Every structure is written in C-alpha cells, then in structure tokens.
C-alpha cells in the first residue's frame, strides 16, 4: 500500500475551486487527500466492506462481495451542475470494471434538493441520459439525521484529511481492496481527471 499512498500523495494539491449547482455557489477543494506516504495508514474500526446497503431496485447489497476490489463511491444527483459527471463515471466503469474497479452511486437529495426523484425515476434518468450500468444504490442521506451508515464510515472513521462532512453532490471516495478509504476527491474533480485515474490504476496494480 506504500506505493499507492505515494501516488495519491504526489497527486494531491491545495487548490480551492468554487463550484455551482443549479445556481447555488459553494467552495470545494479541487484535490484528492490521503495520509502522507511516510505515515502508517490508519485502520478504521469499520471498513466499507463491513456494510450492507440497499440497491436502487430495493435489493440488499453486501459490500463484502467487493472485498479485494477497489471502489469509487460517489453521491449523485440528477439536477446538479455536476450531473454530467455520470458520463465520466460510466467511462471509468467500462475502462476499469473488468480489472476490478467497482463504481457505486448513492443518489442523495441533501444538497439543493437536486435529487427529488423516486428510485424508478432516478434509474430511468441515469440509463436514458448517460447509459449508466454501474451499481446505483437507493437514495440516502450523506450527513445529519438519518445518515447512511456507509457515509458515517466515509466521513468520520477515515484518516485526517479525508474525514469530514460531504459538502456537495459528486464527492468521490476511493476505497482500497481491503475496504479502507484512501482518497477523497471533491466535486470539481472530474471522474476522468488524472488525479483519479492514476490513483485507481495504482490500486489495481496492487490488488
């Protein structure tokens, strides 16, 4: 894992980028964050693969099924300025899926009420407009009352620099094959940005 942390560390910058969704203006760091390469990675008490979640179709998905595979977890929305990132996420799925990457979308109406649809409406929208075939989960709360437990782990049981509330739609968490979160990419970072693709390739090379 040392080489993974080194790649992610070298990709990290301190750029602050403004972004807008549906006319709302927010501030977000346009960078990935991870522990420094010389520090030993913190092990969380609960790994992502310890969780079970509900799919968009209402089925139970045991994330332990993805043990040994990197995951990119993203909170999505259908009416956001970042919604076109679905296309890039689908490209990642097609490019790296056979090598082991699992892209997982969690629709959320937490930010600007930009995901108001039902599960059926979300599924139709994603398929019709972006050809989404990667796993989409049921709509969740990413923070606050009723927070989805997976997001509790992502935002509170992760290393310094990664932990912290999700601030907007399309925040991306990169999870190593052992279920530990190793990087976070804020909404302004496009799915096909080199920061993300190089970090994914590093994890795939180690898995």
Buried (B, 14 or more C-beta within 10 A) or exposed (E): BEEBBBBBBEBBEEEEBEBEBBEEEBEBBBBBBBBEBEEEBBEBEBBBBBBEBBBBEEEEBEBEEBBEBBBBBBBBBBBBBBBEBBBBBBBBBEBBBEBBBBBBBBBBBBBBEBBEBEBEEBBEBBEEEBEBEBBBBBBBBBBEEEBBEBBBBBBBBBBEBBBBEBBBBBBBBBBBBBBBBBBBBBBBBBBBBEBBBBBBBBBBEBB
